[in-house]
Amino acid sequence: MYRNRSSILARIGLLATVIAGTMAAGCGVRFDMQDQPRYKAYKQNEFFADKLSTRAYPEGTVARGRLNDNKAFYTGKIDNPNPNAVAQTTTDAAGNTVVTSFPDAIDEFPLPVTKELVERGRERYNIYCGVCHGPGGNGDGMIVRRGFPRPPTYHEDRLRKAPVGHFFDVITNGWGRMSSYAYQVQPADRWAIVAYIRALQATQDPDAILNSTAKADQSGTAKTPAAAATTHGGGK
Ligand code: HEC
């Protein structure tokens, strides 16, 4: 249908008026969320005795999904450690005190050790740990070669015997000069890394492979992932 120019302009003008009118009316009644009365987090507030706008969470508040009620899984520690048990220590050649017993650390993995877990651990280990601990766990990573304090090798007797919970605890809370990796590595991945460290240890200690395979055969759960790694054909 033919329309002349002025009638089109008139229609546009009408439309614009309607839109502007609607918006103006809207502003009159609408109350946006960002406009509601509220306190700014750190602003002084006379209403509360402590004069803080920010209120503390009620005691025992837990964020959704953060209950973490499986102590073994989230801390690597046993539920009821003997209160009288003390960690044994020795002094190494450099004069450092080294802990040789871990009374409150769990001794078995709190999740199934599968080939996938060990693979995941290998990947995470190479990202987060290998840079210092070296690809084979000998404490000769590139950062150490450039001057960072040298960590102990995973293939010493003390760390071979250390329970899995100790490794988890070291990743979670750090150890001596090593800082915590809790932010970078989530709990399930920490266990994956521990499983991979056990596999690394087994590569230097064939007896451990035989022992843990025997244990896995008897109980169905492996103390080290060597059994899982060997029955699935090992590396790569
Ligand atoms: C920046 C270097 C660095 C990185 C990265 C690093 N570590 Fe360490 N780690 C060290 C040093 C140094 C020590 C020795 C600390 C001490 O005894 O004061 C150590 C010690 C350890 C120990 C031995 C604790 C003991 O009982 O003596 C374990 C186990 C360990 N690290 C695991 C890990 C794991 C797993 C990762 C990866 C998530 C990791 N480390 C990442 C530097 C590092």
Boltz pocket constraint, residues with backbone or C-beta under 6 A from the ligand:
constraints:
  - pocket:
      binder: B
      contacts: [[A, 98], [A, 99], [A, 124], [A, 125], [A, 128], [A, 129], [A, 130], [A, 131], [A, 132], [A, 133], [A, 143], [A, 148], [A, 149], [A, 150], [A, 151], [A, 152], [A, 166], [A, 167], [A, 170], [A, 171], [A, 175], [A, 176], [A, 177], [A, 178], [A, 179], [A, 181], [A, 185], [A, 193]]
      max_distance: 6.0
